[in-house]
Amino acid sequence: MLYVEELIGPNTVNTMPEETISDYQDHGDPEPRLERGLEDARRVFRELDKSGVDYTDVTDTLEREGVEKFSVAFDELLSALGEKRESVVAA
């Protein structure tokens, strides 16, 4: 439940699978937590910057690589579905 509870906050979007939602409804403790520990988070970002970590570069790289991997997987899925369709149509 950690990743569910820590991301509860105003104006957030829920992308949880239905099973996770059901489990959370049974066992969760809903309350806004997203904005807790903001000063600690700011300190971590300051420390990252001091140690030469370019956070924007890190997030841009993660986003770009994630989209690329999703795109490759999606293309593979479409190709496999196309092949399956062709085999069914030919039969």
Residue pairs with C-beta under 8 A, 6 or more apart in sequence:
1 23
1 24
1 27
1 28
1 29
4 16
4 20
4 24
4 28
5 28
5 29
5 30
5 33
6 33
6 34
7 33
7 34
8 30
8 31
8 32
8 33
8 34
9 32
9 33
9 34
9 35
10 32
10 34
12 34
14 21
16 24
24 30
45 55
48 55
49 55
